[in-house]
Amino acid sequence: MSQLQSAQLSPVENKAIFEQNGLPPQFNLDQFINYQIASLQGLSAVQQAMAKAQKPFSGVSVNTLAATVNDVDLAKPLADFPAVLNELKSVYLDHAVYFHHPRYMAHLNCPVTYPAVVAEHIIGAINTSVDTWDQSAGATLIEQKLIDWSCEKAKLPSTADGVFTSGGTQSNLMAMLVAREVAVSRYAPNHEVKLQGLPEVASRFRIYCSEVAHFSIQKAAALLGLGYNAVVPVATNSKMQMDMDALNHAIADSKAKGDLPIAVVITAGTTDFGSIDPVEDIAKLAKKEQLWCHVDGAYGGGLLVSEHHRSALNGIEQVDSITIDYHKSFMQPVSCSAFLLSDKRHFSHITLYADYLNPLAEAGNGTPNLVDKSLQTTRRFDALKLWLTLRTMGEAPLGRAFDKVIGLARQTHIVLNDHPDFEVINYPELSALVFRFAPEELKHNSDLLDTLNLHVRQTFLNTGEAMIARTKINGRHYLKFTLLNAQCQLSDVRAVLEQISTIAWQTYKEQK
């Protein structure tokens, strides 16, 4: 049967032919009715699951859910798509963690805009890969337009450029890679890392970041052959920001030891505290010391569209590179992130030309192959999510949503300060708070407080009534709120705090 004859069959008939020949039903126009029906069924399943979610998590145990998943025989497909969705309900939808729920307050996960979710459908159906122009066409131009928009929001110079990435970890890796290459060109000018590997002098390279910076900086140093010890943690002040005196001392100490300072990382929104290092002061110091200056704005990048808090990023226009996670403070689905460079020429450290993919001749004629700027080759058209969001509602609602959760966090700080059962560590620059159950009469017993706070967090994990995070400060256990849901109200926060207090006091009385 010819392809033309196959195309004239009804979807049901065509599906039967594929199955008869042992082939899967390829997604094309012949399958569009099936796709439409299945999409509606899938949307219905999602709607029912979200409506049913009266709490952010079911509380199912790992062992119970693992047993359900392990019982699935992947070699035996189910009778029809409704049966598949029904199975998915039991292995996933019934027990998903729902970030849209107002009592999800744990990690840097945000509820998402509906245009971005629609974009996910389009991305999957067309299956564009934005590595080269001949695989993506307009998708390449849309991504580039959004990169240019992001650079403008950061007020970077006209030489700036960037690329979408899988997330902050990849963006930070790219920043440290470029910083390493710039350092090699300075300290070993005749050495080519791409050909020869690391020069001996690289063992003396040092990178500076806050002691509460993201772990991906250390991971990047290890992956780049510099090692964990190349990263120098710098002490923070009472606001959990990198302390300028400590930074100056750390750089001077490295020089005294014969080490070579090459880069400083400004964290604009630490994971635990949401603290923002003094961007402008550090950028000026980096220029004076000839250090690569990178801003990890994975969390705080949303301030670029904030009406009330944009000034916290003043000075960002002076830095060499920036990480932004749109899937944190821009309400986009995972993954949707970017790496920005103030001078696009530095992308040459990443570029490698292949005749079968992105030949050098195409670069000469202006063909925009985004793989020239990316660590990834095959890469999803994630930029479409942000594009549809901006084209549907603009940037202002995104900024207002981020401003709202920052305001909620500051209201929560007041509540925590006034409550006799809690001790709060930080005033929130963004929307994260670290605190613990620590009534005055129990503060003398740190081990007991550790036990009680850990038990509170585990209780919520077991019941799913609320989802909160935990961390350690000076070796002690604390709880954490990360507020990214603009639909969350102070009443929701108060209710969770009262649950924490109730659980902790009840556990204490049972242990006496």
Secondary structure, DSSP 8 states (H G I E B T S, - for coil): --HHHHHTS-HHHHHHHHHHTT-----SGGGHHHHHHHHHHHHHHHHHHHHH-SSS-----HHHHHHHHHT--TTS--SSHHHHHHHHHHHTGGG---TTSTTB-SSS-----HHHHHHHHHHHHH---TTSHHHHTHHHHHHHHHHHHHHHHTT--TT-EEEEES-HHHHHHHHHHHHHHHHHHHHSTT--HHHH---GGGGGEEEEEETTS-THHHHHHHHTTS-GGGEEEE-B-TTSSB-HHHHHHHHHHHHHTT-EEEEEEEEBS-TTT--B--HHHHHHHHHHHT-EEEEEETTGGGGGG-SSSGGGGTTGGGSSEEEEEHHHHT---SS-EEEEESSGGGGGGT----TTTS-HHHHHTT---GGGG-S-SS---THHHHHHHHHHH-SHHHHHHHHHHHHHHHHHHHHHHH-TTEEE----SSSEEEEEE--GGGTT-HHHHHHHHHHHHHHHHHH-S-B-EEEEETTEEEEEEE---TT--HHHHHHHHHHHHHHHHHHHHHH-
